[in-house]
Amino acid sequence: MISGDILVTAGEVGQGSPQHLGHCPQQDPLWPGLTVHQHLEVYAAVRGMRKEDAAVTISRIAKALDLQKHLKTPARRLPAGEARKLCFALSVLGDPMVMLWDEPSVGMDLKGQCRMWKVIQTAMKGKERAAVLSTQYLEEAAAMCDRVAILVSGQLRYIGSLEDLKSKFGMSYHLEVKMTDVGQSDALHAEILRLFPHAARQERTSSLLIYKIPMEDALPLSQSFSKLEAAKRNFRLEEYSLSLHTLQQVFVDLTRDLEEHNPDVASNGSVERRPLHP
C-alpha cells in the first residue's frame, strides 16, 4: 500500500480544508437516492460556498457538461456516462486548488469527453492550480496534460513533457504489411530487412507483419514508398501502411520492452526494479 502526505497552502489536505481538494475516483461516490442537483448542492455546502454563489456555479457547470436535463434525476437512474459527468462536476465545484481525476472520462461518449476537456482547460487556465489525471487514453493525455508519466506493471517508465516523449521514443516509422500468401512470410521478412536494414519486427500473425523502422532508414519517404510498391507487386501483398509512430504505439513499445526483459510480468505482474531507459 502506498501512503504519504499532501500539503496545500501549508495545511494538510483532509484536515479541515475540503475546499482545497477535488477528487474524482474510479468508482462514482454518489448517493443513489439523491438527484444530480442535490448532489451539487451538498458538495457546494461542504466546500463552504454561499447559496447565491452555489446556484450560479451549479447552473454554469451543468450547462458546460450538458447535465441540465438530468438535474432532477436520481443518481441510480443515470446512464454511466452521465454519472461520470456528475462525479467530475463534483470534483471541480468550488474551484479547488488541487484536483485528482482517476480515469474521469470512462463511459462518456466523445461529446461528453470534449465537454469535460473544455471544463478542465477553463479551470486550469491562468490560475495557480494543480491537477493529476490518470487515463488509459493517450489522446486525452495529449490534449490535457503539460507533463505525462507512464506506468507499466507498477513501474515508472517515463516522466516528462510530451515533446520529450516523442523525441526520445517516437522518432521512427510504423510499418504494417498484410500478406495474401502467408507462405512467403520469411522471404518477405528478409526483403523488409534488405530495404530497411535497422527495422525491428514488433508483431507477427498469420498474415500481418508489423515493424518499427528508424527514421534514418525511411527517409526520403518517396524512395521508401517506391520500395514498398515494388515489394507489394513482387510478394502480392494485400496492403501496407507506413506512418509515424503514434503515442499509443510508443506506450505499447514501452510495455513490450518491460515484458521482454521481465518474463514474469505477463503472468503475475511482479517485476524487479530497473533504471528508466533514456
Secondary structure, DSSP 8 states (H G I E B T S, - for coil): ------EETTEETTSS-GGGEEEE-SS----TTSBHHHHHHHHHHHTT--HHHHHHHHHHHHHHTT-GGGTTSBGGGS-HHHHHHHHHHHHHTT--SEEEEESTTTT--HHHHHHHHHHHHHHHTTS--EEEEE-S-HHHHHHH-SEEEEEETTEEEEEEEHHHHHHHH--EEEEEEEES-GGGHHHHHHHHHHHSTT-EEEEE-SSEEEEEEEHHHH-SHHHHHHHHHHHHHHTTEEEEEEEE--HHHHHHHHHHHHHHH-TTHHHH----------
